[in-house]
Amino acid sequence: MKARTMARLQRTETPHTDWCARDHRCGLDAHRSPEIIADALGGRAVTTRVRAGDRDYAEITIRVRLDHRDPIAARQVGLTLHLINRLIRAVNAVRPEALAGRIRPALDRRSAA
Ligand SMILES: [Zn+2]
């Protein structure tokens, strides 16, 4: 009996979106926007819109400046996680209809990559 060690992956190619980067950042079945960067007080958030399958997501990488004292830094990490949890809950609590009248083209524009 022959054992198969590799699963065969089959992906269906999906078309680019109006907002995706249309370059190496896109894959066969996932599309990614150019990064949107927000700098504030020594920290940084990099947000990327992603379409994977039939769902869109915001992927966010956040850099938060921490205190040099470890116990305080550990509490700051905990506070960061707590606030990220609240952010996710707050965004998901907003009904899409509440945002329909507030289309802001600047939020969907392409950034220089
Ligand atoms: Zn794409």
py3Dmol code that shows the C-alpha trace and the ligand (Angstrom):
import py3Dmol

protein = """\
ATOM      1  CA  MET A   1       0.000   0.000   0.000  1.00  0.00           C
ATOM      2  CA  LYS A   2       1.283   3.420  -0.941  1.00  0.00           C
ATOM      3  CA  ALA A   3       0.930   6.241   1.561  1.00  0.00           C
ATOM      4  CA  ARG A   4       0.169   9.722   0.314  1.00  0.00           C
ATOM      5  CA  THR A   5       2.149  12.321   2.125  1.00  0.00           C
ATOM      6  CA  MET A   6       0.924  15.389   0.306  1.00  0.00           C
ATOM      7  CA  ALA A   7      -2.667  16.515   0.145  1.00  0.00           C
ATOM      8  CA  ARG A   8      -3.712  17.714  -3.255  1.00  0.00           C
ATOM      9  CA  LEU A   9      -4.881  21.283  -3.101  1.00  0.00           C
ATOM     10  CA  GLN A  10      -7.300  22.590  -5.602  1.00  0.00           C
ATOM     11  CA  ARG A  11      -7.937  26.274  -5.726  1.00  0.00           C
ATOM     12  CA  THR A  12     -10.326  28.030  -7.974  1.00  0.00           C
ATOM     13  CA  GLU A  13      -8.959  31.227  -9.420  1.00  0.00           C
ATOM     14  CA  THR A  14     -11.056  34.273  -8.519  1.00  0.00           C
ATOM     15  CA  PRO A  15     -11.043  37.582 -10.424  1.00  0.00           C
ATOM     16  CA  HIS A  16      -9.348  40.702  -9.078  1.00  0.00           C
ATOM     17  CA  THR A  17     -11.556  43.182  -7.223  1.00  0.00           C
ATOM     18  CA  ASP A  18     -11.916  46.919  -7.840  1.00  0.00           C
ATOM     19  CA  TRP A  19      -9.774  47.623  -4.771  1.00  0.00           C
ATOM     20  CA  CYS A  20      -7.090  44.914  -4.747  1.00  0.00           C
ATOM     21  CA  ALA A  21      -3.464  45.635  -5.583  1.00  0.00           C
ATOM     22  CA  ARG A  22      -3.477  43.426  -8.727  1.00  0.00           C
ATOM     23  CA  ASP A  23       0.143  42.446  -8.180  1.00  0.00           C
ATOM     24  CA  HIS A  24       2.224  39.939  -6.186  1.00  0.00           C
ATOM     25  CA  ARG A  25       0.032  40.587  -3.120  1.00  0.00           C
ATOM     26  CA  CYS A  26      -2.876  38.767  -4.744  1.00  0.00           C
ATOM     27  CA  GLY A  27      -3.031  34.991  -4.921  1.00  0.00           C
ATOM     28  CA  LEU A  28      -5.218  32.643  -6.914  1.00  0.00           C
ATOM     29  CA  ASP A  29      -8.021  32.693  -4.373  1.00  0.00           C
ATOM     30  CA  ALA A  30      -7.222  35.706  -2.164  1.00  0.00           C
ATOM     31  CA  HIS A  31      -6.931  39.356  -3.079  1.00  0.00           C
ATOM     32  CA  ARG A  32      -5.193  42.026  -1.032  1.00  0.00           C
ATOM     33  CA  SER A  33      -5.363  45.811  -1.134  1.00  0.00           C
ATOM     34  CA  PRO A  34      -2.370  48.115  -0.885  1.00  0.00           C
ATOM     35  CA  GLU A  35      -1.481  48.736   2.757  1.00  0.00           C
ATOM     36  CA  ILE A  36      -3.028  51.680   4.562  1.00  0.00           C
ATOM     37  CA  ILE A  37      -0.659  53.003   7.216  1.00  0.00           C
ATOM     38  CA  ALA A  38      -1.550  55.084  10.261  1.00  0.00           C
ATOM     39  CA  ASP A  39       1.268  56.412  12.423  1.00  0.00           C
ATOM     40  CA  ALA A  40       0.563  57.826  15.869  1.00  0.00           C
ATOM     41  CA  LEU A  41       2.659  58.546  18.958  1.00  0.00           C
ATOM     42  CA  GLY A  42       5.496  56.172  18.141  1.00  0.00           C
ATOM     43  CA  GLY A  43       3.122  53.408  17.097  1.00  0.00           C
ATOM     44  CA  ARG A  44       1.914  52.216  13.748  1.00  0.00           C
ATOM     45  CA  ALA A  45      -1.035  50.324  12.307  1.00  0.00           C
ATOM     46  CA  VAL A  46      -0.875  48.729   8.869  1.00  0.00           C
ATOM     47  CA  THR A  47      -4.271  47.735   7.516  1.00  0.00           C
ATOM     48  CA  THR A  48      -4.872  45.557   4.471  1.00  0.00           C
ATOM     49  CA  ARG A  49      -8.236  44.659   3.035  1.00  0.00           C
ATOM     50  CA  VAL A  50      -8.372  40.989   2.084  1.00  0.00           C
ATOM     51  CA  ARG A  51     -10.925  38.968   0.144  1.00  0.00           C
ATOM     52  CA  ALA A  52     -10.547  35.265   0.810  1.00  0.00           C
ATOM     53  CA  GLY A  53     -13.252  33.131  -0.688  1.00  0.00           C
ATOM     54  CA  ASP A  54     -16.526  34.977  -0.340  1.00  0.00           C
ATOM     55  CA  ARG A  55     -15.525  37.048   2.721  1.00  0.00           C
ATOM     56  CA  ASP A  56     -13.685  40.328   3.119  1.00  0.00           C
ATOM     57  CA  TYR A  57     -11.479  41.055   6.114  1.00  0.00           C
ATOM     58  CA  ALA A  58      -9.300  43.821   7.443  1.00  0.00           C
ATOM     59  CA  GLU A  59      -5.907  42.470   8.418  1.00  0.00           C
ATOM     60  CA  ILE A  60      -4.226  44.807  10.854  1.00  0.00           C
ATOM     61  CA  THR A  61      -0.658  44.723  12.093  1.00  0.00           C
ATOM     62  CA  ILE A  62      -0.169  47.064  15.025  1.00  0.00           C
ATOM     63  CA  ARG A  63       3.065  48.258  16.605  1.00  0.00           C
ATOM     64  CA  VAL A  64       2.526  49.802  20.033  1.00  0.00           C
ATOM     65  CA  ARG A  65       5.356  51.434  21.949  1.00  0.00           C
ATOM     66  CA  LEU A  66       5.878  49.713  25.311  1.00  0.00           C
ATOM     67  CA  ASP A  67       7.509  50.891  28.517  1.00  0.00           C
ATOM     68  CA  HIS A  68      11.074  49.676  29.117  1.00  0.00           C
ATOM     69  CA  ARG A  69      10.062  48.195  32.471  1.00  0.00           C
ATOM     70  CA  ASP A  70       8.923  44.617  31.905  1.00  0.00           C
ATOM     71  CA  PRO A  71       5.995  44.475  34.383  1.00  0.00           C
ATOM     72  CA  ILE A  72       4.537  47.631  32.888  1.00  0.00           C
ATOM     73  CA  ALA A  73       5.188  46.424  29.337  1.00  0.00           C
ATOM     74  CA  ALA A  74       3.391  43.157  30.126  1.00  0.00           C
ATOM     75  CA  ARG A  75       0.364  45.097  31.376  1.00  0.00           C
ATOM     76  CA  GLN A  76       0.474  47.280  28.277  1.00  0.00           C
ATOM     77  CA  VAL A  77       0.400  44.149  26.110  1.00  0.00           C
ATOM     78  CA  GLY A  78      -2.635  42.937  28.074  1.00  0.00           C
ATOM     79  CA  LEU A  79      -4.321  46.314  27.678  1.00  0.00           C
ATOM     80  CA  THR A  80      -3.572  46.242  23.949  1.00  0.00           C
ATOM     81  CA  LEU A  81      -5.227  42.835  23.586  1.00  0.00           C
ATOM     82  CA  HIS A  82      -8.225  44.003  25.598  1.00  0.00           C
ATOM     83  CA  LEU A  83      -8.665  47.087  23.424  1.00  0.00           C
ATOM     84  CA  ILE A  84      -8.254  45.065  20.201  1.00  0.00           C
ATOM     85  CA  ASN A  85     -10.996  42.754  21.447  1.00  0.00           C
ATOM     86  CA  ARG A  86     -13.238  45.782  22.060  1.00  0.00           C
ATOM     87  CA  LEU A  87     -12.392  47.170  18.625  1.00  0.00           C
ATOM     88  CA  ILE A  88     -13.383  43.932  16.894  1.00  0.00           C
ATOM     89  CA  ARG A  89     -16.636  43.760  18.864  1.00  0.00           C
ATOM     90  CA  ALA A  90     -17.448  47.415  18.129  1.00  0.00           C
ATOM     91  CA  VAL A  91     -16.851  47.084  14.385  1.00  0.00           C
ATOM     92  CA  ASN A  92     -18.911  43.890  14.215  1.00  0.00           C
ATOM     93  CA  ALA A  93     -21.728  45.515  16.230  1.00  0.00           C
ATOM     94  CA  VAL A  94     -22.280  48.245  13.642  1.00  0.00           C
ATOM     95  CA  ARG A  95     -25.064  47.279  11.276  1.00  0.00           C
ATOM     96  CA  PRO A  96     -23.930  47.583   7.638  1.00  0.00           C
ATOM     97  CA  GLU A  97     -27.039  49.674   6.892  1.00  0.00           C
ATOM     98  CA  ALA A  98     -25.819  52.301   9.354  1.00  0.00           C
ATOM     99  CA  LEU A  99     -22.741  52.841   7.167  1.00  0.00           C
ATOM    100  CA  ALA A 100     -24.468  52.781   3.781  1.00  0.00           C
ATOM    101  CA  GLY A 101     -25.071  56.540   3.710  1.00  0.00           C
ATOM    102  CA  ARG A 102     -21.512  57.393   4.710  1.00  0.00           C
ATOM    103  CA  ILE A 103     -19.486  56.191   1.761  1.00  0.00           C
ATOM    104  CA  ARG A 104     -16.093  57.872   1.946  1.00  0.00           C
ATOM    105  CA  PRO A 105     -14.148  57.303  -1.264  1.00  0.00           C
ATOM    106  CA  ALA A 106     -10.870  58.278   0.423  1.00  0.00           C
ATOM    107  CA  LEU A 107     -11.042  55.150   2.564  1.00  0.00           C
ATOM    108  CA  ASP A 108     -11.147  52.910  -0.495  1.00  0.00           C
ATOM    109  CA  ARG A 109      -8.524  54.639  -2.584  1.00  0.00           C
ATOM    110  CA  ARG A 110      -5.291  52.998  -3.527  1.00  0.00           C
ATOM    111  CA  SER A 111      -2.226  54.090  -1.634  1.00  0.00           C
ATOM    112  CA  ALA A 112       1.153  54.453  -3.296  1.00  0.00           C
ATOM    113  CA  ALA A 113       2.827  51.098  -2.804  1.00  0.00           C
TER     114      ALA A 113
END
"""
ligand_1 = """\
1
ZN
Zn -6.384 40.853 -6.834
"""
view = py3Dmol.view(width=600, height=400)
view.addModel(protein, "pdb")
view.setStyle({"model": 0}, {"cartoon": {"style": "trace"}})
view.addModel(ligand_1, "xyz")
view.setStyle({"model": 1}, {"stick": {}})
view.zoomTo()
view.show()
